[in-house]
């Protein structure tokens, strides 16, 4: 499919979520000059420490009944268990601040409302009082505490996990080690503001939302709060989404392939209905299955059991029915193709045998997975990338054979399933999508809390505090959707 060209590049990027340069630094007003010890030449820009893969930990998430392990090829745990824990280095002495660096931090916090964050959350008065005391240990400790709060919110979002409904995206942009390295480099170069700006999302949608926030009068509180929330949602995502990726915005009902910051392919999507909402997650797509079978999830097994077109898959001894399966064919719910993108919720992109539903304006109709319009065209493009052996003729021949075949991409690519209830149009106007699953209210409430909603998490039981095994949690009724 042809690429968007010329003046349409930026417009396409805004519509489908692409990539853009970082945000320019603005020096706060009234900052005293740096100490004499600082070299006269311009300091080199602060670069955030290179991301390192954190040691994986054993997942504590429970597997829902529709995603058995082993046996479900669409399932993969959130994290693999670490073979050996990395040694913990000895702690460094506390960072030492000077007046110039503290004043830079003060100025940055005073202007942080432009990012949709609240300066009051970082206790400016307390930092100013510590600075005025003249006690270097006191104002260094106060400044480090606030730098850590600000950098965490810029890199990972102010709203903490308890305020995010059905959010499973992994974001490793910042941890304590990276944060400390960033702080010490910024102090040495006297460039606190630039260091913090390196943590901001680079996506053009984020920049467009910032412009819209600045243009929205303070009297329009409803619109401003919605923009602020969706700015924070961009901070929940990894800063670098990849050179090539697929992003699905559930409230907008679209799936988009982005490459080098430009929309390469975009089509309509169908997301989960209200009773089986589509979760927010990221996964790696390694290929596709042509002419797939559909394993009916336990949550809707009664709709298929014993009916024409469905076969029972039994245990090795033939005495138990493990699940019901719909073989490939024109009536198969997955259509002609599904993406192979294992994840902890067993969610994937796929075709459908009911393509007329793409004409509906509100497309919340599935059992949780993402039905994607013209998905065979998307797969054909991706399978042919990087001199892939799967030509359009070979793919069509495999489809026509009616046999189930897996075709892998030369290079796997990330897939992000997200939930933005506000987005920028080509002309910069903001469009609001319906909050399908009612996820905005809780996140907005957390955004207004100083702790970002961390206190919304249920308190630990007395047994957990004392180091004893926790009491069994009540059984959940949540189901993992598989189509």
N, C-alpha and C positions, 0 to 999 in steps of 0.2 A: 504494500500500500504506500502511496507517495507521501513524502514528508511535508509538513507545513513549511512554507517558505516566506522570505521577505518580511514585510511588516506584520504578517500574521503570527510570527513566532511568539512574541510576548503575549498576544491575546490568547493563543492556544495554550500557552503555559499557565496563564491565570486560570483558565477554565478547567484544566485537567490536572493541576497541581504539579509544577515542575521544580526547577532549581535555579537560584539566582545568587549573585555576589552577596557578601556579608554587608552588614549595616555600617555606615560611616560613623566615625567617632566624633562627638561634639564635646569640647573641653568645657567643664563647668565654669560658671562665672565666679570671679572673686577668689580664685585659687592662688595661693602665694607661689612664687617661683621655686623650683627644686633647690635643694641644698647645694652649696658650692662644690661638694665632693662629687656631684654628678658630672660626668664628662659633657663638654659643650656640644659635641656632635649628637645628632639625632639618634635616639636609641632604636635598636632594631625592633620590629613589631614582635609582640608576644605571640608565640605560637602555642596553642594548647598541646599538652603532652599527647604523644601518640597513644591511641586507644590500645589497650592490652586486653586480651581475652581473659575475663575473670575466671578464677577457679570455679568450675561447675559444682553445684551442690545437689544433693538428692531432693527431688521434688516432693513437696508435701501435699500437692493437690490431689484430691481424690478423682479417680476415673469414673465417669458416669457410665450407666449400664449400656449405653449405645456405643461405647468406644472400648470394647474389651481388649485386654492386652495379655497374650498376643492374639492375633487373629483379625485385627482391623488394620488394613494397610494405610488407612487415612489417619491413623493415630500415631503420634510421636510425643514423648514427654517433653515438658518445657525445658528441662535441663538434664544432662546426663550426670551421673555420679562421678565425682573427681577420683582419679586413681590415687593421687597423693596430694595432700595439702601443701601449698607453697610455704616456705618458711617466712615468718613475720619479721621484717627488719626492725631494729631497735628504733624507738621514736626519736625524732629530731627535737632539738630545743625549740621552745615557742618562737614564732616569727616575731621580729621586732619591726615596728612601724615608726616612721617619722611624721612630722606635722604635715608635710606636703602630701604624702600618700593618704593620710587620714582625710585631708580636705578633698582630695579627689573622690574618695569613697563617699563622703558626705554629699558632694555635688551629684554623683551618680544616683544615689538613693533619692535625692530631691527630685530628679527628673525621671524616675522609673515609672511614673504614671503613663508615659508614652508607650510603654510595653504592656499596658493593661494591668500593671501591678500596683499595689497600694503602698506608698512610702511609709505609712504609719505601721506597717507590719514589721519594720526593721528598727524601730525605736531610735529615731534620729536624735531625740532629746538626750537619751542616755549616752549616745556616742559623743555628742557635743560636750556633755558634762564631763565625761572621761578625758576628753582632749583638753578642756579648760583646766583640769586639775594639774596638768603639767607632769603627771606621773606616767613615765613612759611604759612601765609594766601594765598599768591600768588601761591606758588608751590602746596599747597594742592588743591586749586580750579582748577589749570591747570591739576593736576594728576587725580582728580575725573572726570573731563570732558573727559579725554582720556580713563580712565578705563571704563566709561559708553559707549563710542563709540566702544571700542574693545570688551567688553563683549556682547554688542548688536549684533555686526557683527558675533561673534563666535556662539552665541546661535540661532540667527534668520536669519543670512545671511546679506551680505553687500548690495546686490541688493534689493531695496525696491519694494513695491507692484506695483508702476507705471511701473517698468521695467520687470515685470512678466506678460506674456500673458496668460490669461485664467487660473489663479492660484487661487484656492479656498480652499487650505488645511489650517486647523486651527492649529496654533502652539502657545501653551501657555507656552513655556519653560522659558520665562523671561518677567517680567514686572518691573515697577519702584520699587515696594516694594521688590521683590525678589533681584533685582539688588543692592539696597541699603544694604540689609541684607548681601549679599555675600561680598560686599566691606568692610563693617565694621568688619566682621569675618576675612577676609583676612588681614586687617590692624592689628588687634589684634594679629594674629598669625604670622605676618611677612611672609606671604606666598602668595604673589600676583600671581606668576606664576602658582602655583598649583590650586588656585581658578579659574583662567581663563581656565585652562585645563579641569576642570570639566564641562565646557560648550560645549566642542567639541563633534561632533557626534562620537558614539562608533561603528558604523557600519563598518564591514570589507571592504566594498566597498570604504568608505572614506579613510581608511588607505592605501588601494591599490592605489587609485588615488594620494595620497600624495607621495608614493614611486615613482610612474610613473612621477610625476612632478619633483621630485628631480633628476631623471635620464634623463630627457629631456633637451638637450642643450638649452641655451638661444637663440641660432640662429634659433631654430625652434619655432618661435613665434606663428604660427597658432595652432600647437599641444598644446603648453603651455596654450594658452588662452582658448582652449576648455576644457582642464583638469581643469583649474581654475574655469571656469563657473560651471562645474558639481560638483566640490567640494562645491561651494556655494549652489548649489541646494540641496545637502544633509543637509546643515545648514538650509534650508527653512523648512525642515521636523521636526516633534517632535524628540527629542533626543531618547526617548524611544518609539519604535513603538509597543511594547506589546510583551508578551511571545509567542503569536500565532497571526499571521496576514496574510492577503493576500496582495500581492503587484503586481501591473501591470505596467510594463514599456512600455509605448506606442511605442516609436521608436524601441524597441527590439521585439515587438509583442509577449510577453510572460506574462503569469500569474503564480505566484508562491505562494504556501502556505509555510510559514516559521514558525517553532516552535522551541523554545529554540535555536535560531541561526542557525538551520539546515534546509535545503530545504527538505520538506516532500512530496511535490507534485509540479510538474511544467509541464505546457503544453502551446501550441501555443495559441495566441489570435488574434482576428481581431478587429481593432480599427476604429475610424471614418474616413470617407473619407475627402478629402481636403475641401469640401464645408460644412461638418458638423464635425469639429474636436472634438475629445474627450477632455474634460476639465481635469485639474488636481485637484483632490479633495480627501477628506477622508470621510468615512461614516462607520456606524456600521451595519454589516450584522447580522440580527436576525434569519434568516431562509431562506427557499426557497418555491416557489410555483411550484407544479408539475402540468403538463398539463395547462399552463397558457394561458389566452387570451391575445391578443395584441391590445391595444388601439392605433389606428393610430394617430400619431401627426399631428397637424394642418398644419405643414410645408409641409407635403407630402400627405395631405388628398385627393387631386385630383387623386392621383394614385390608390386609393382604392374605392372612392365613387361610389356606384352603381355596383361595379364589383362582380363577382361570388366569394363566399367565405368570403364576408364581410357583416356585418349586421349593420344597423343604430341603435344607442342608442339615444332614444328620451327623451325629457323633460317630466315631469309628466303629462302635459296636452296633450302630443302626437303631439303637433304642430311643435316642433322644433327638428332638429337633432343636438344633442350635439356633437357627434363624431362617427366615424366608428370603428367597432371592428371586429377583426378576431378571431373566436372561436378556442378552442383547436383542434388539429388534425395534421396529417402528413404534411400539407402545412403551418402550423403556423410558422411565421417568428422567434418566440422565441424558437422553438423546444419543447423539453419536460420539460424544467425547466428554471426558472429565480430566481436570488437571490433577497431577500427582504432587501434592504439597502437604505432607504429613505434619500434623500439629496436635496439640493436646485437646482440641475441641472437635477434631475430625471434620473440619469445615473445608470445603474446596469450591472451586469454580467449575461449572459444567454447563452442558447444553440442556435442552429440554424438548420434550415431544409436544409441548403446548406453546408454540412460539407466538401465537396470537396475543398472549398475555403481556408481551412487551409493549403493546399499544395502550395498556392501562396507564392512567396518569399516576396513580399510587400503586407501586409495585411491591407491596409487602405481602408475599403470597407463599413463600417456600417454607420448608421445615428447618431452615437455618442456613443452608448453603446458598451460594450465589449463582443463580441461573444467569448466563451471560449471552447477550445477543451476538450472533455471528462469531461465536467462539472458535469455530473451526478455522476461520480466517486468521484469528489471532494466533492459534497454534501453528498454522502453516507458516506464518511469518517467523515465529520464534524457532521452529524446527529448522528453518532454512538459514538462520543466522550463523555466522562464524563457519561458513562452508559446511553446514550440516548436511548429512546424507539424505535427509528426508525431503525430497522434492515434492512439489504439489501433486504431480502424477502418482508418486509412490504413496502419498498420504491418501489420495482418493481411491487408489487400488486397494489399500488396506481397509478403508471404510466399506467399499463395495464387497469385499470378501465376507463381510458379516462375522469375521472372526475377531476375538479380543486380542489386541496387540498393544504393547507399551512402546512408545517412541520417546526417547530422551533428548533433551536439549544439549547442545554442545557445552553451553555454560548455563548452569542454573541461575535463576533470578529471584529476587525477593518479591513477595506479595504482601501488601498492607491492606487490611480491611479496617476502615476507620469510620468515625461518626462526627462529621462537621455539620452543624445545623446552620452555619452561616459561611458564605464563601463569596469571593469577588468575581464579578462578571468581567467581560472583555473591556468594558468602558470604565471600570473601576467601581461601579455601583455594587452594593452588597445585596445578595439574594439570601433570604431566610427560607430554609427548608423546614417542613413539619418535623417536630420532635417526636418521631414515630413511637419510640419506646419509653418516652418520659425520662430520659437520662439527664436533661439539662438542669432541672431544679436542684437535685442533690449536689451536682458539681458546682452550680452557682453559689449555693449556700457554703460549700467548702472554700470556694474562692474568696468569700468575704471573711473567713475565719483566719486569725493570725497564724494558726498552725496548719492551715491548708486542709483542714478536715481530718488530720491525723487522729484527733480525739474521737472521731466517729467510729473508730474500730472498737469492737466489743472488748471490754477489759478482760485481762487474763484471770482465770479462776485462781482461788487460793492454792490449789494443788500445783498449778503451773508456776506460780510465784515461788513456791517452796521447792520446786524442782521435782515434784512428783508427777507421774503420768496424769494427763488431763482426763477428765471424764469423757466418755464417748459422746461425740456430737450427734444431735438428732439427724435422722435420715433426711436427705434432701430430695426434693421432688424435681430438681432441675434435670433436664435431659440434654444430651448432646445430639444435635441434629446432624443428619448425614445427607441431606439433599436440600 
